[in-house]
Amino acid sequence: MTTFLFTFVIMALAALGLAIGVMMGRKPVGGSCGGLDKLGLDCDAGCSKPCPKRAARQQAAVLAAQQEAEQQR
């Protein structure tokens, strides 16, 4: 029981520290720089509504492919 209480107190202090940091104006905790993007995997589910950044990247890729095709003609 002592181990559980000790662990609970440590975790509660960590959560409290993160919350106080956010309230004091620091950035919230974010994701890592890894994830599926680092593996080179794309949206297998066929993203019907991509986020604005992804939509801009997709549009830029399409435009680049069109320009390359025109230059090859």
C-alpha positions, 0 to 999 in steps of 0.5 A, a space after each residue: 500500500 505504501 508503494 501505491 501511495 508513494 507512486 500516486 503522490 509522485 504522479 499527482 505532483 507531476 500532473 500538478 506541475 504540468 498544469 501550473 506550467 500551462 496556467 503560467 503561460 507555457 506551451 501545453 505538452 505536445 506530441 513527439 516528433 515521431 509518429 507515423 509521419 517518421 515511418 513514411 506511412 500515409 493515411 491508409 483510411 483515405 483522409 476525406 478531410 485533411 488538416 489545412 497543412 496537409 491539404 496545402 502540401 497535397 496541393 503543392 505536390 499536385 502543382 509541382 507534378 503538373 509543372 514537371 509534366 509541362 516541362 517534359 513536353 
